[in-house]
Structures are given as structure tokens and as C-alpha cells.
Amino acid sequence: MESPEKLQTSKLLPQSECFVFLEKELGFTPAMGYEKYCLNRDEKGLQYPLIYASTTITSGGYRRDEELPIGEAITANSNFARQILDESLLSGGFEPSLIILPSELGKVKGWTQADYLQFWLYIIRGVSPQAAKELENTWYRNPETGLPDIANRMESSASYDEKRLAYIDFVRKFMDMKKTEPTSQLLTPHWPAPAMLPFFDNDMSLGCSAEYYFAETVLPSWVIQPKTEELRSAVQHFLGKGAMVAGVTLQNQQDAAQASGEELARYYNTQD
């Protein structure tokens, strides 16, 4: 199959400008990166995000096409996710400065999939930067919690189903801290948790499935579920049934993005 054509996207979202430093600056752990993201956000005068747009990056979307190189698939997934969001913005669905789009964070040298997930869980939960650092030291880096072993399972060459279970186990361990002292206090939101918006092939994505599981378990009322027929049809048209459709063109990418974005805007505007 030919490589997907590149969609034209806008400049980075305001929130994204606060965390992309991680792509270039070395030595940041997830908690340290979260702390600097919060500082950068404050310096720009931005509010804490109200919407977390969970989207497939490495294990869904274009990754359904096994012939496509992983780097091209990741780029295509990121571009398509942003195109959907741009279409929704044009339809008046969201305020750009209040949206987190994780696909706008590129490769962070030295980070594992568990590191990325940890970073996003801090944002989804809205913990304080100090709490994030304490959680990282007492939970994530502690062999007694079993997290290092789970992180290794997330990186392994195991089957898709086994890795999916590892991602969910990681989130369950995170939630278990709510049940014990002193970590229960660390999970108290410092800022209002953002609404979770799963909008692009989330069922296939390992990271999205874990994020959705967390949000649905902890704050189910904050999960926006745009599952109307028009949105399903648009994404299905783009992806095909279980695999990439042959002959994907720039035009039908744009058509799918426009239909999806408009539907997201309509759905979001009907919510209280």
C-alpha cells in the first residue's frame, strides 16, 4: 500500500506548546515533565485543560495496516487526529486553549510506553506537581508495587491481548493508590479533571483503552462518548472493517475528518 498522504494541520495547540519541550530537553522523568508543563502553562496564562482528546497513536488507526512503516503510521495518526479536532474547532465545538491532544507530543528520548502513560495520567487526574513527584518515587519507581514489571510487559514482544492487559494492570495499580495511605491523598485532584474525549479508533489503541478505563472508573460522568452513527460511519469509511482500506486518498481523509469533527462539535454542544 502506498504511504498515506499528509494532511495539512494548524500550528500546535496552546496546551501542546507547554509540553513539546520534552522532545528536545533530556533528563526529564514523567513527573518532572509534568511539573514543567504546569509551570509553562501558568507562564502563558492558560487554564488547566478542560478536555483530554484521547486518540490512537502507535497501536490503532493507520497501524492497522501492517505493511506501513511504524513511523509513517504514527505521523499519519497524529495528523488525522489533529484534522478531526480542527474540523470540530471550525464547527464551534471546543475552545482551542482548553484542549490537550497527546498526539502532539512526539518522541521523548529514553521514555517507555509506561512513562508516557504515567505523564498523561497525571494530567487526566489533575494532581499537583509535588504529588506527581511523590507518586513517581513511592509508586512508579518502587519494585514492591510491581509497576516496573508491568512496564516491562508493556514494552515486550508479547501478543496484543497480553500487552493490552498490561496497560490495564498499570492503570489499576495507579487507582489502587487511592485505597491506601499516604498515597490516597496524593491522588486528590489539584485542578478540575478534564473531560475525556475518546474520538479516533480508541478501541484498538492500547494507550487509549487504558486512559478510557481510568476515566470511566474514576470519573465516568466526565467521559464524552460521541458514538452516533455518523461518527462511526466516518471513521469506519476511513479505516475499513478491521483493516485499512486500499487507496486511501487525501480527499477521503479530509471527508472523514470533516464528518467526524462536525459530529464531535454537535455532540459536545449538547452536553451540559
Residue, then its C-alpha position, 0 to 999 in steps of 0.5 A: m500500500e502506498s504511504p498515506e498522504k499528509l494532511q495539512t494541520s494548524k500550528l500546535l495547540p496552546q496546551s501542546e506548546c507547554f509540553v513539546f519541550l520534552e522532545k528536545e530537553l533530556g533528563f526529564t522523568p514523567a513527573m518532572g515533565y509534568e511539573k514543567y508543563c504546569l509551570n509553562r502553562d501558568e507562564k502563558g496564562l492558560q487554564y488547566p485543560l478542560i478536555y483530554a482528546s484521547t486518540t490512537i497513536t502507535s497501536g490503532g488507526y493507520r497501524r492497522d495496516e501492517e505493511l506501513p512503516i511504524g513511523e509513517a503510521i504514527t505521523a499519519n495518526s497524529n495528523f488525522a487526529r489533529q484534522i478531526l479536532d480542527e474540523s470540530l474547532l471550525s464547527g464551534g465545538f471546543e475552545p482551542s486553549l482548553i484542549i490537550l491532544p497527546s498526539e502532539l507530543g512526539k518522541v521523548k528520548g529514553w521514555t517507555q510506553a509506561d512513562y508516557l502513560q504515567f505523564w498523561l495520567y497525571i494530567i487526566r487526574g489533575v494532581s499537583p506537581q509535588a504529588a506527581k513527584e511523590l507518586e513517581n518515587t513511592w509508586y512508579r519507581n518502587p519494585e514492591t508495587g510491581l509497576p516496573d514489571i508491568a512496564n516491562r510487559m508493556e514494552s515486550s514482544a508479547s501478543y496484543d491481548e497480553k500487552r493490552l492487559a498490561y496497560i490495564d494492570f498499570v492503570r489499576k495499580f495507579m487507582d489502587m493508590k487511592k485505597t491506601e495511605p499516604t498515597s490516597q491523598l496524593l491522588t486528590p485532584h489539584w485542578p478540575a479533571p478534564a473531560m475525556l474525549p475518546f474520538f479516533d479508533n480508541d478501541m484498538s489503541l492500547g494507550c487509549s483503552a487504558e486512559y478510557y478505563f481510568a476515566e470511566t472508573v474514576l470519573p465516568s460522568w466526565v467521559i464524552q462518548p460521541k458514538t452516533e452513527e455518523l461518527r462511526s460511519a466516518v471513521q469506519h469509511f476511513l479505516g475499513k472493517g478491521a483493516m485499512v482500506a486500499g487507496v486511501t486518498l487525501q480527499n477521503q481523509q479530509d471527508a472523514a475528518q470533516a464528518s467526524g469533527e462536525e459530529l464531535a462539535r454537535y455532540y459536545n454542544t449538547q452536553d451540559 
